Amino acid sequence: MTHLPPPALELSADEARRIALRAQGLLGAPDRRGGVRGVLRRLGAVQLDTISVLARSHELVPYARLGALPRATVEDAYWSGAHAFEYWSHAACVLPIEEWPHFAFRRRAYRAHAHWHHELPDGLYDQVVTRLREEGPLTATELGGAKRTGEWWDWSGAKVAAERALAHGEVVCVGRRGWKRVYDLAERAIPAESLGEEPDDAECLRRLVRLAGASLGVGTRADIADYHRLKGAQVDAVVADSGLVPVSVAGWPHPAWADPEALRTPPRGRHRTTLLSPFDSLVWDRPRTERIFGFSHRLEAYVPRHKRVHGYFAMPVLAGGRLVGRVDPAREGSTLVARQVTTEGPRAAPAVARALVEAASWVGCASVRVERVDDPGTRRALVAEVARAGG
């Protein structure tokens, strides 16, 4: 690591927690005028994932901050007009369109190295790009089939070519049809002023480090690197020139950096009570979540059923600026089922009940049924609170 300047400020662990909540749009009045696009710009990245229980993760993220927006409104905010693009950030993410130039460093890296140890048949890449130029936007199925015709994963050659062109920046994903990516040429989909910008790697990294710091509020080197999946050395090379302020946080074992805007005013306001997607940027980094909230969370969707502790898609429950439990939800007709609930005790029941009833209403469920709860007393309290809240 580079030599760090002395911290400009010492924060308590509680101050850091509240700064992080405000930076993530979960403390204070929600920006309803900015809407979903405002949430996207504030977070800098909204992760996508194939799992859909109550809704897909990229829908759950704005719901957690803005409440029960129509789901069609969420999709429209991402994909109508040139407001966002999909690319590799923390993972596959929706990103604000104005950040297209700052992922040039990653597009250059993809173009410079072979991908996935896979060789495409001669001419197939160019064929896919030509078809998009002449017919696009198209899905991989429309380009020649999405499933395997060769010896690699379950993708066809056309799908591999389209994904490689996306990684290179020659095509972009302009929407989803039934969760299939819809590809189009970048020259058509990206505004000319952004498409023509090619900042060097250092400028790209400075921008992404600054954005990560603003989205986190305060974070360690590892936190900042993880946000857009940068290397620690990349953060080290630019953080001193990024505009972030060195700070120390009580109880944190490593130095940290803060967004100067986050330090100007104390973080105050109303806390959101909500279920969080496991892929929400507030909790997607397990070590950071444990450090800030004292809450250990692991997505168990890919864990064998008999080894799961909290359930297939356990969603953390945020209330009062704390993570107070987990709910593994499901839907059965018009009923939201809390298949498994883990809480800090009966005192968390009102918050968990409120989160469940609000989520049920959002996804069109008329009732809530509570099944397994870690503690019998908590179960009684939770069932009573759900009934009281109208679930």
C-alpha positions in Angstrom: 0.0 0.0 0.0 1.0 3.6 -0.5 1.9 5.8 2.5 -1.3 7.3 3.9 -1.5 10.9 5.1 -2.7 11.3 8.7 -6.5 11.1 9.2 -8.3 14.4 8.8 -11.0 13.2 11.3 -11.8 10.5 13.7 -15.3 9.0 13.5 -17.1 6.9 16.0 -18.4 3.5 14.7 -22.0 4.9 15.1 -21.2 8.0 13.0 -19.7 5.8 10.3 -22.8 3.5 10.3 -25.1 6.5 9.9 -22.9 8.1 7.2 -23.0 4.8 5.3 -26.8 4.6 5.6 -27.3 8.1 4.3 -24.9 7.6 1.5 -26.9 4.6 0.4 -30.2 6.5 0.5 -31.5 4.7 3.6 -31.4 7.5 6.1 -33.3 10.7 5.6 -36.1 11.7 3.2 -36.2 9.5 0.1 -35.5 11.3 -3.2 -38.8 10.6 -4.8 -38.4 13.4 -7.4 -35.1 11.7 -8.6 -36.9 8.3 -8.6 -35.2 5.2 -9.7 -32.7 7.0 -11.8 -31.8 9.1 -8.8 -31.2 6.0 -6.8 -29.0 4.6 -9.6 -26.9 7.7 -9.8 -26.6 7.8 -6.0 -25.5 4.2 -5.7 -23.4 4.2 -8.9 -24.2 0.6 -9.6 -27.2 -1.7 -9.1 -26.4 -5.4 -9.3 -28.4 -7.7 -11.5 -29.1 -11.4 -10.7 -31.1 -14.2 -12.1 -32.8 -15.1 -8.8 -36.4 -13.8 -8.5 -38.3 -14.6 -5.3 -40.4 -11.5 -4.4 -38.9 -9.6 -7.4 -35.5 -9.4 -9.0 -32.7 -7.7 -7.1 -32.5 -4.6 -9.4 -36.2 -4.0 -8.5 -35.7 -4.6 -4.8 -32.9 -2.0 -4.5 -35.0 1.0 -5.5 -38.0 -0.4 -3.6 -35.9 -0.5 -0.4 -35.2 3.3 -0.8 -38.4 4.6 -2.4 -41.1 2.3 -1.4 -43.8 0.6 -3.5 -43.1 1.9 -7.0 -44.8 0.1 -9.8 -42.4 -2.6 -11.0 -43.0 -1.5 -14.6 -41.9 2.0 -13.6 -38.6 0.5 -12.3 -37.9 -1.3 -15.5 -38.8 1.7 -17.6 -36.5 3.9 -15.6 -33.5 1.7 -16.3 -34.1 0.9 -19.9 -36.1 3.7 -21.6 -34.0 6.3 -23.3 -30.3 6.5 -22.9 -30.1 6.7 -19.1 -28.3 3.5 -18.2 -26.2 0.7 -19.5 -25.3 -2.8 -18.3 -21.7 -3.7 -17.7 -19.2 -5.5 -15.4 -18.8 -3.5 -12.2 -19.2 -5.1 -8.8 -20.7 -7.9 -10.9 -23.1 -7.5 -13.8 -24.7 -4.2 -12.9 -26.9 -1.4 -14.3 -24.8 1.7 -14.4 -25.6 5.4 -15.0 -25.0 6.3 -18.7 -22.7 9.1 -17.8 -20.2 6.6 -16.4 -19.7 4.9 -19.7 -16.4 6.7 -20.4 -15.0 5.7 -17.0 -15.2 1.9 -17.7 -12.9 2.4 -20.7 -10.1 1.0 -18.7 -12.0 -2.3 -18.2 -13.0 -2.4 -21.9 -9.4 -1.9 -22.9 -8.3 -4.7 -20.6 -10.9 -7.1 -22.1 -9.8 -6.2 -25.6 -6.2 -6.8 -24.7 -6.6 -10.3 -23.3 -8.2 -13.5 -24.5 -11.5 -14.2 -22.8 -12.6 -17.3 -21.0 -9.9 -19.4 -22.8 -12.4 -19.8 -25.7 -11.7 -19.3 -29.4 -14.6 -18.3 -31.6 -14.9 -19.7 -35.1 -13.4 -17.4 -37.7 -15.8 -14.6 -38.7 -18.5 -15.3 -36.1 -17.7 -12.2 -34.0 -18.0 -10.0 -37.1 -21.1 -11.8 -38.3 -22.8 -11.0 -35.0 -21.8 -7.3 -35.1 -23.0 -7.1 -38.7 -26.4 -8.6 -37.8 -26.8 -6.1 -35.0 -25.9 -3.3 -37.3 -28.4 -4.4 -39.9 -31.2 -5.8 -37.7 -30.6 -4.9 -34.1 -31.4 -4.7 -31.2 -31.5 -8.5 -30.8 -31.2 -11.2 -28.2 -28.7 -14.0 -28.4 -31.5 -16.4 -29.4 -32.4 -14.1 -32.3 -28.7 -13.9 -33.2 -28.5 -17.6 -33.7 -29.3 -19.3 -30.5 -28.2 -18.8 -26.9 -27.5 -22.4 -26.0 -24.4 -24.4 -26.6 -23.3 -25.7 -30.0 -19.7 -26.3 -29.0 -17.7 -27.3 -25.9 -18.1 -24.3 -23.6 -20.6 -23.8 -20.8 -24.1 -23.9 -22.2 -23.7 -20.8 -24.5 -23.8 -20.9 -28.3 -21.1 -19.3 -30.4 -23.4 -16.4 -31.1 -23.9 -15.8 -27.4 -20.2 -16.0 -26.7 -19.6 -13.5 -29.6 -22.2 -11.1 -28.3 -20.9 -11.3 -24.8 -17.3 -10.7 -26.0 -18.5 -7.7 -28.0 -20.3 -6.4 -24.9 -17.1 -6.8 -22.9 -15.1 -4.9 -25.6 -17.7 -2.1 -25.7 -18.7 -2.6 -29.3 -22.2 -3.6 -28.2 -24.3 -2.8 -25.2 -27.2 -4.4 -23.4 -30.2 -2.0 -24.0 -32.8 -4.0 -22.1 -34.1 -7.4 -21.1 -36.7 -9.6 -22.6 -37.7 -12.4 -20.3 -34.3 -11.9 -18.6 -32.5 -12.3 -21.9 -30.1 -9.5 -22.7 -31.0 -7.4 -25.7 -27.9 -6.3 -27.6 -27.4 -3.3 -29.8 -24.4 -1.4 -31.2 -22.8 1.0 -28.7 -22.7 3.6 -31.5 -26.5 3.7 -31.5 -27.2 3.3 -27.8 -24.6 5.5 -26.1 -24.8 9.3 -26.5 -22.2 10.6 -28.8 -20.6 12.8 -26.2 -20.0 9.8 -23.9 -19.1 7.4 -26.7 -16.3 9.6 -27.9 -14.7 10.0 -24.5 -11.7 7.7 -23.9 -10.1 8.8 -20.6 -6.8 7.1 -19.7 -6.7 4.4 -17.0 -5.7 6.7 -14.2 -8.6 9.1 -14.9 -11.0 6.2 -15.0 -9.8 4.8 -11.7 -9.8 8.2 -10.0 -13.4 8.6 -11.0 -14.5 5.1 -9.9 -12.7 5.4 -6.6 -14.3 8.8 -6.0 -17.7 7.4 -6.9 -17.3 4.4 -4.6 -16.3 6.7 -1.8 -19.4 8.8 -2.3 -21.7 5.8 -2.6 -20.2 4.2 0.6 -19.9 7.5 2.5 -16.9 6.1 4.3 -14.9 3.0 3.6 -11.6 1.2 3.9 -9.3 0.5 0.9 -10.9 -2.9 0.6 -14.4 -1.5 0.8 -13.6 1.0 -2.0 -11.9 -1.6 -4.2 -14.8 -4.0 -3.8 -17.4 -1.6 -4.9 -16.5 -1.7 -8.6 -14.2 -4.7 -8.2 -10.9 -2.8 -8.6 -7.5 -4.1 -7.4 -6.1 -2.7 -4.2 -3.1 -1.4 -6.1 -5.4 0.4 -8.5 -7.0 2.2 -5.5 -3.6 3.0 -4.0 -2.5 4.6 -7.2 -5.2 7.2 -7.3 -6.9 7.5 -3.9 -4.8 10.5 -2.8 -5.9 12.4 -5.9 -9.5 11.2 -5.8 -10.9 13.9 -3.5 -11.7 11.5 -0.7 -10.6 12.5 2.8 -8.5 10.2 5.0 -10.3 9.4 8.3 -10.1 6.8 11.1 -13.1 5.0 12.5 -13.2 3.7 16.0 -13.0 -0.1 16.1 -12.0 -0.4 12.4 -8.7 -2.2 12.0 -7.7 -0.3 8.9 -7.5 3.3 7.8 -10.5 4.7 5.9 -11.5 7.3 3.4 -14.6 9.4 3.4 -16.6 11.5 1.0 -16.0 15.1 2.0 -19.7 15.9 1.3 -20.7 13.2 3.8 -18.7 14.9 6.5 -20.2 18.4 6.0 -23.5 17.7 7.9 -24.4 15.2 10.6 -26.4 12.3 9.1 -29.9 12.6 10.5 -33.5 11.8 9.4 -36.0 9.0 9.2 -34.8 5.4 8.9 -36.3 3.1 6.3 -37.8 -0.2 7.5 -37.5 -2.7 4.7 -36.4 -6.1 3.4 -33.0 -5.8 1.6 -31.9 -7.9 -1.4 -28.8 -9.9 -0.5 -27.3 -8.2 -3.6 -28.1 -4.7 -2.2 -25.0 -2.5 -2.2 -25.5 -1.8 1.5 -24.8 -5.5 2.3 -23.1 -7.1 -0.7 -19.7 -6.9 0.9 -19.8 -9.4 3.8 -16.7 -8.1 5.8 -18.0 -4.5 5.6 -21.5 -5.6 6.7 -20.0 -7.4 9.7 -17.8 -4.4 10.6 -20.6 -1.8 10.3 -23.6 -3.7 11.5 -22.2 -6.6 13.5 -24.3 -8.8 11.2 -23.0 -11.8 9.4 -24.9 -12.6 6.2 -24.4 -15.2 3.5 -26.5 -15.9 0.4 -27.4 -19.6 0.7 -29.1 -20.0 -2.7 -26.2 -22.0 -3.9 -25.7 -23.9 -0.7 -27.1 -27.5 -0.6 -30.5 -27.4 1.1 -29.4 -29.5 4.1 -26.6 -27.1 4.9 -28.6 -23.9 4.8 -28.9 -22.0 8.1 -31.2 -19.1 7.2 -32.8 -20.2 3.9 -32.6 -20.0 0.1 -32.9 -16.2 -0.3 -32.7 -14.8 3.2 -33.2 -11.1 3.1 -31.8 -8.9 5.8 -34.3 -6.7 7.6 -33.3 -3.1 8.0 -35.0 -1.1 10.8 -33.9 1.9 12.8 -30.6 1.9 11.0 -29.8 -1.6 12.2 -30.0 -5.1 10.6 -32.5 -6.7 13.0 -33.1 -10.1 11.4 -33.5 -12.1 8.2 -36.5 -13.4 6.3 -36.5 -16.2 3.7 -39.6 -15.3 1.6 -41.7 -17.2 -0.9 -44.9 -16.6 -2.7 -47.9 -19.0 -2.8 -50.6 -17.5 -4.9 -51.6 -14.3 -3.2 -49.8 -15.1 0.0 -46.3 -13.9 0.9 -44.8 -16.8 3.0 -42.1 -16.1 5.5 -40.6 -19.5 5.3 -37.9 -18.9 7.9 -37.4 -15.9 10.1 -34.4 -15.1 12.3 -34.4 -12.1 14.5 -32.7 -10.5 17.5 -35.7 -11.4 19.6 -39.4 -10.3 20.2 -38.5 -6.6 20.2 -37.7 -6.9 16.4 -41.1 -8.3 15.6 -42.9 -5.0 14.8 -40.2 -4.0 12.4 -40.1 -7.4 10.7 -43.9 -7.4 10.5 -44.0 -4.0 8.9 -41.4 -5.0 6.4 -43.3 -8.1 5.4 -46.6 -6.5 5.1 -45.2 -3.6 3.0 -43.4 -6.1 0.7 -46.5 -8.2 0.3 -48.5 -5.2 -0.8 -45.9 -4.2 -3.3 -45.8 -7.6 -5.0 -49.6 -7.9 -5.0 -50.0 -10.4 -2.2 -53.1 -10.0 0.0 -51.8 -11.8 3.1 -48.7 -12.9 5.0 -48.1 -16.3 6.5 -45.3 -16.8 9.0 -43.8 -20.3 9.2 -40.5 -21.1 11.0 -39.1 -18.6 13.5 -36.0 -19.2 15.5 -37.7 -18.5 18.8 -41.3 -19.5 19.8 -41.8 -16.2 21.7 -40.6 -14.2 18.7 -43.0 -16.2 16.5 -46.0 -15.4 18.6 -45.0 -11.7 18.7 -44.4 -11.7 14.9 -47.7 -13.4 14.0 -49.6 -10.9 16.3 -47.8 -7.9 14.7 -48.4 -9.1 11.2 -52.1 -9.4 12.0 -52.1 -5.9 13.5 -50.3 -4.5 10.5 -53.0 -5.9 8.2 -51.1 -8.9 6.8 
